[in-house]
Amino acid sequence: MSVVTLLTVMNFQQLRTGEYFRIPGMTSAYVYRKVNNSCCRLNGFLQPIQAQSLVKRLNAAEIKEFIAQQQAELISFETDCY
């Protein structure tokens, strides 16, 4: 019996505004957030995206890990500046 791990892949238009997602095939370091029906945010910058683009919505654990990484980088940056 084989075990198959399925990715929950959907179209960008299916996401709700504010949801975090990744683009399948991209490195896991790239985490986007839906802003509206035609734009997303990556590292604070707006990026255009097509409604039919395939995306993978992040679950709560992945979002928590992403936010922890962001906070750690900010703290590292702040301590490096002093």
N, C-alpha and C positions, 0 to 999 in steps of 0.2 A: 504494500500500500504506500503510495507516495503522498507527501504533504505538499500542497501548493499554496504559496503565499500570494494573495491577490492584493494589488494596489488599488486603492479607491481613487480611480481617475475619473475626472468629469470635465466638462467644458467650463471655461472661465465664467460664462454667463450664469451658470448654475450656482456659483458661490454667492454668499450674501456679503454686502458691504462690510468691511472690517475684518473679514476672515483671513487667516494666514494660509499661505500655500507655497508649494514648490512646483517647479516645472520638471516633469519626468525627464531623466537623462542629464539634468544639470547637477552640478555638485551640491551637496546638502548645505553648503555654506550660504547659498542664495535662497533667502526666505523673503517672500513677497507678501504684501497685504493689499487686498482689494479696496480701492478708493471709490470707484464708480463703475459704470458698465463698460468703460473703455480705457480705464487707467488703473495702474497698481503702483505701489510704492516699494522701492528697493533702496535701502540705506538712506532714506529721507528724500530721495528723488523720485518724481513722477515718471512712470514709464508707460507708453502706450501699449496696449495688448488687444488682440483680436478676440471677439466673443467666443469663437469656436476653438480657441487654443486649449490644449489639454493641460490640466493642472491636477495636483494632488493636494487635497485639503489636509492641513496638519491637525493632529489630534491634541488633546490637552497636554499630554506628556511632552510632545515635540515642541509645543509652544512654550511650555515652562522651561525646557532645556535651551531654546533659542533666547529667551529673555534673560536667563542666567548667564549665557555667554556674552550677551550685549552688556550686561551690568559689569561682568568681570573685565571686559575690554575697556569700559569707561573708567573703572577704578584703576586699572593698569595705566591708562593714559594720564589720569590725574596725578598719580604718584610719580610718573616719569617726568612730569613738567616741573616738579618742585625740587 
